[in-house]
Structure formats: C-alpha cells, structure tokens
Amino acid sequence: MDLHSLKPAAGSVKKRKRIARGQGSGRGGTSTKGHKGAQSRTGYSRSVGFEGGQMPLQRRVPKFGFKNPTRVDYVGINLDRLQELIDSSKVTEITTASLIAANVIKKTQIVKILGRGELTSKVDVKVNAFTKTAKEAIEKAGGSAETI
C-alpha cells in the first residue's frame, strides 16, 4: 500500500448537486424548488417547529408542572463530611467562605448542615441553616452552631 494508491471506499463519496447552473445541468430553471409559492421565493424560511400545517408537537403535548419562584435550594452537607474537612485541614471554624475555599460549595450556593454521621471534634459552624439533629450533635461535641 502506498500513499498514491489510497482512495475512499466505493460509493462513500458522492458528487455535489450543482443547482441553478443552467438548463443543460438538468437543475436549472426553477432550481429544484417547484413552481411559484412561498417556498420557491427568496427569503423564505418556515418557522421553527412548523409541521406542514399539522398541529405541532409543542402544541400537542400538554403543559404541566410548576416552578416555585420563592423556593430556596440548599446544598446539604452532612456531619461526616464536616469531620473529614476538619481532619484534613485542621480548622476550628467552618463558614461558607471556608467551604468555598475547600471546593465543597460554589459562591452562590446556600448551605444546610444535615445530621448524618458522627462529629468528634469541637468546631464552630456558621452557615445558613441546620437540621435539629445536626445542631444537637455539634453542640454535644462542644462546638457552636450559628445561623447566618
């Protein structure tokens, strides 16, 4: 096999249709657009979702659901995750800023501490929300849970 003998598989490469190149080409005149009507005119484009007059899909399918505009989405962080963070970075105070620095949350996220796991270290936690069990566990370990 040599570079000069390489060629694509038979039937895989087709010639381009040369439209509007005179009557001799077989595609001159109306240039495959038929006679008259909007679709033959320049500047024509059918609207997005148009299905030839049939009821379009986005109108056939019913609307459903509800998006609550006042919903608050918390990022849940469990006590065991907090303990891992304390063990790895030896911090005594956990705030939203320290969680952002540790790549646990993003800047715009709101934090809620959840009660799964054990907390053995004394730590002061200042975040947006706590569950009752998480707050009790933090205070039991000798720390403080403060809502900001």
QUIKA-V721262 format. One record per pair of residues at least 24 apart in sequence whose ideal C-beta (glycine too) atoms are under 8 Angstrom apart, sorted by sequence separation. I is the first residue (numbers start at 0). GAP is how many residues later the second one is. D is the distance in Angstrom with one decimal. If there is no record, write none. Layout:
BEGIN
i->{I & I}
gap->{GAP & GAP}
d->{D & D}
END
This chain:
BEGIN
i->{118 & 112 & 76 & 76 & 98 & 93 & 74 & 91 & 92 & 93 & 94 & 95 & 81 & 91 & 92 & 93 & 94 & 95 & 90 & 91 & 92 & 93 & 94 & 95 & 112 & 92 & 93 & 74 & 76 & 78 & 82 & 86 & 74 & 76 & 77 & 78 & 81 & 82 & 85 & 72 & 73 & 74 & 75 & 76 & 77 & 78 & 79 & 80 & 82 & 72 & 73 & 74 & 76 & 77 & 78 & 79 & 81 & 82 & 85 & 71 & 73 & 75 & 77 & 78 & 79 & 82 & 77 & 78 & 78 & 81 & 81 & 76 & 95 & 94 & 73 & 73 & 78 & 78 & 78}
gap->{24 & 25 & 27 & 28 & 28 & 29 & 30 & 30 & 30 & 30 & 30 & 30 & 31 & 31 & 31 & 31 & 31 & 31 & 32 & 32 & 32 & 32 & 32 & 32 & 32 & 33 & 33 & 34 & 34 & 34 & 34 & 34 & 35 & 35 & 35 & 35 & 35 & 35 & 35 & 36 & 36 & 36 & 36 & 36 & 36 & 36 & 36 & 36 & 36 & 37 & 37 & 37 & 37 & 37 & 37 & 37 & 37 & 37 & 37 & 38 & 38 & 38 & 38 & 38 & 38 & 38 & 39 & 39 & 40 & 41 & 43 & 50 & 52 & 53 & 54 & 55 & 55 & 58 & 59}
d->{7.6 & 7.5 & 6.6 & 7.7 & 7.7 & 5.9 & 5.3 & 7.5 & 6.9 & 7.2 & 7.9 & 7.6 & 7.0 & 6.1 & 4.6 & 4.8 & 4.8 & 6.0 & 7.3 & 6.7 & 7.7 & 7.2 & 7.1 & 7.3 & 7.3 & 7.2 & 7.3 & 4.6 & 6.0 & 7.1 & 6.5 & 7.7 & 6.7 & 7.3 & 7.7 & 7.3 & 7.9 & 6.7 & 4.8 & 8.0 & 5.3 & 5.5 & 5.5 & 5.8 & 4.8 & 6.2 & 6.1 & 7.3 & 5.6 & 7.0 & 6.7 & 7.1 & 6.7 & 7.3 & 6.3 & 2.7 & 6.3 & 6.5 & 5.8 & 6.4 & 3.8 & 4.7 & 4.1 & 4.2 & 6.8 & 6.7 & 5.2 & 6.6 & 4.6 & 7.2 & 7.3 & 8.0 & 7.4 & 7.9 & 7.0 & 6.2 & 6.0 & 5.7 & 7.7}
END
